[in-house]
């Protein structure tokens, strides 16, 4: 049986096209193309050969979808794929991202149907329909980036419009390097919070060193933060600034509510989006 072959062009760099596909999959992946169908689920591609591809529901239930065979950012991604199938019936997907003039060509080859015997033709037809329904979500997410929508530039004129990890509240955020010190400015309704801008790089470095998921543990300034959480780190005397990243006394907390979504939209971290008890890790 012939493989499924798809090709299209997107107006962005290969790095961005790759990162949105495999690093920020939860931003665009429709819940109808999952095992649970749960709103708010997260999709993770572990960024190394042998890494898992899986969904995690807001209740913490995980379902495997496949396994990474090659992670060659930004040119190539290859993986085994068995969404809603037994692993023994896995097929193989290879995606290449080729730079052109102000654009990237994305080429997808989905093969291995002949190994499935009598089941092959039906699964091939179903997956052909699946790709047709999936790809518009990816392309629309890239367009939103270019148009300055949810994935905007993060400036005062064009702030990010984000949601807290639980999805319960919307806020805007932007970088202001003209402030002293430079700040990440967060606007929640009429309330403005500020965090030292270096928190983005410092948090990323801490997560990389940590090497695994870390609980967020968001808490107001007036309340203690649970140990070994992102919130506790953001006010610890042992962090790179020796204390609070928050700059407005009385509003220095809630770091883990507002900073992780910024790192996520920058493609520097993965963040869970359950109703409570969320975690994050470096991507």
PyMOL commands that set and color helices and strands:
alter all, ss='L'
color gray80, all
select helices_A, chain A and resi 14-22+25-28+31-33+87-89+113-147+199-210+230-233+255-265
alter helices_A, ss='H'
color red, helices_A
select strands_A, chain A and resi 4-10+42-45+52-56+62-72+76-81+91-99+104-111+160-163+170-176+183-188+191-196+214-215+269-271+279-282
alter strands_A, ss='S'
color yellow, strands_A
deselect
rebuild
show_as cartoon
